[in-house]
């Protein structure tokens, strides 16, 4: 008999490994790498950063871009995105994917050449946007 229940982190890892193994069997594309960059102040405090992962078929997914509010509008976010795009080119990436919510940075990403692939409403007048950029 099968039962459904919440799983722990160890079993979540097993699921991810199982999916990666299946994907490799079907595509022979194996590439799973995490990359991150950060800005630090004079006291070695992280004030901004970007994280991404590269997956099968060499698609880069930018997971997080965050700039502390007191450091915004100084070009730091743009510099972090450009740094990640340069790394993507070095890695042979052709497509970058990211997501943002309507209260976050949609126009910022559009100015950097990202295009909305799709969006959906998550609540009244709040949307999530999936954006891509071919490089």
C-alpha positions as CSV (number, residue, x, y, z in Angstrom):
1,X,0.0,0.0,0.0
2,X,1.2,3.5,-0.8
3,X,0.7,6.5,1.4
4,X,1.4,10.2,0.8
5,X,3.1,12.3,3.5
6,X,5.4,15.2,3.8
7,X,9.1,14.4,3.1
8,X,12.3,15.6,4.7
9,X,15.3,17.3,3.2
10,X,17.2,14.0,2.7
11,X,14.3,12.6,0.7
12,X,14.0,15.8,-1.3
13,X,17.6,15.3,-2.4
14,X,16.7,11.8,-3.4
15,X,13.9,13.1,-5.6
16,X,16.2,15.6,-7.2
17,X,18.9,13.0,-7.9
18,X,16.2,10.7,-9.4
19,X,15.0,13.4,-11.7
20,X,18.5,14.3,-12.8
21,X,19.3,10.7,-13.4
22,X,16.1,10.3,-15.5
23,X,16.9,13.5,-17.4
24,X,20.4,12.3,-18.2
25,X,19.0,8.9,-19.4
26,X,16.6,10.7,-21.7
27,X,18.9,13.5,-23.0
28,X,22.5,12.7,-22.1
29,X,22.7,16.3,-21.1
30,X,24.3,16.6,-17.6
31,X,25.2,19.9,-16.3
32,X,24.4,21.0,-12.8
33,X,26.3,23.9,-11.3
34,X,25.7,26.8,-8.9
35,X,27.3,30.2,-9.3
36,X,27.1,33.3,-7.1
37,X,28.6,36.7,-6.7
38,X,28.3,39.3,-3.9
39,X,29.2,42.8,-3.0
40,X,30.6,43.3,0.4
41,X,31.1,46.5,2.4
42,X,34.3,47.6,4.3
43,X,33.2,45.4,7.3
44,X,32.8,42.3,5.1
45,X,29.0,42.5,5.3
46,X,27.2,41.2,2.2
47,X,25.1,44.1,0.8
48,X,24.1,42.6,-2.5
49,X,24.3,39.4,-4.4
50,X,23.2,37.1,-7.2
51,X,22.8,33.4,-7.3
52,X,22.2,31.2,-10.3
53,X,22.3,27.5,-11.4
54,X,23.1,26.0,-14.7
55,X,21.0,22.9,-15.6
56,X,20.7,20.4,-18.4
57,X,20.9,21.8,-21.9
58,X,23.0,24.5,-20.3
59,X,20.1,26.8,-19.3
60,X,21.1,29.3,-16.6
61,X,18.4,30.1,-14.0
62,X,19.0,33.2,-12.0
63,X,17.5,32.2,-8.6
64,X,18.1,35.4,-6.5
65,X,19.2,38.9,-7.1
66,X,19.0,41.1,-4.0
67,X,20.5,44.6,-3.2
68,X,20.1,46.0,0.3
69,X,17.8,49.0,0.1
70,X,20.5,51.5,1.2
71,X,22.6,50.4,-1.8
72,X,19.9,50.5,-4.5
73,X,20.0,52.9,-7.5
74,X,23.8,52.8,-7.6
75,X,24.1,50.3,-10.5
76,X,25.0,47.4,-8.3
77,X,22.1,45.2,-9.5
78,X,22.9,45.9,-13.1
79,X,26.6,45.1,-12.5
80,X,25.7,41.8,-10.8
81,X,23.4,40.8,-13.8
82,X,26.2,41.7,-16.3
83,X,28.7,39.7,-14.2
84,X,26.4,36.7,-14.3
85,X,25.8,37.1,-18.1
86,X,29.5,37.2,-18.7
87,X,29.9,34.0,-16.7
88,X,27.0,32.4,-18.7
89,X,28.9,33.2,-22.0
90,X,32.1,31.7,-20.5
91,X,30.1,28.5,-19.6
92,X,28.6,28.3,-23.1
93,X,25.1,29.2,-22.0
94,X,22.7,30.4,-24.7
95,X,19.6,31.2,-22.5
96,X,19.1,32.8,-19.1
97,X,15.8,32.5,-17.3
98,X,14.6,34.3,-14.2
99,X,11.4,35.2,-12.5
100,X,10.1,38.3,-10.7
101,X,6.9,39.5,-9.0
102,X,5.0,42.7,-10.0
103,X,6.3,44.5,-6.8
104,X,9.9,43.6,-7.6
105,X,12.0,44.4,-10.7
106,X,10.1,43.7,-13.9
107,X,11.0,47.0,-15.6
108,X,14.7,46.7,-14.4
109,X,15.0,43.3,-16.2
110,X,13.3,44.6,-19.3
111,X,15.8,47.4,-19.6
112,X,18.5,44.8,-19.5
113,X,17.1,43.0,-22.5
114,X,15.0,40.3,-20.7
115,X,11.7,39.4,-22.3
116,X,8.5,38.2,-20.6
117,X,7.9,34.6,-21.6
118,X,4.8,34.3,-19.5
119,X,3.0,35.7,-16.5
120,X,0.2,34.8,-14.3
121,X,-1.9,36.5,-11.5
122,X,-1.1,35.2,-8.0
123,X,-3.6,37.4,-6.3
124,X,-5.6,40.6,-6.9
125,X,-3.3,42.8,-9.1
126,X,-0.1,40.8,-8.1
127,X,1.7,38.8,-10.8
128,X,4.6,36.6,-11.3
129,X,6.6,37.0,-14.5
130,X,9.0,34.5,-16.1
131,X,11.6,36.3,-18.2
132,X,14.2,35.0,-20.6
133,X,17.2,36.4,-22.5
134,X,19.1,34.7,-25.3
135,X,22.8,35.6,-25.2
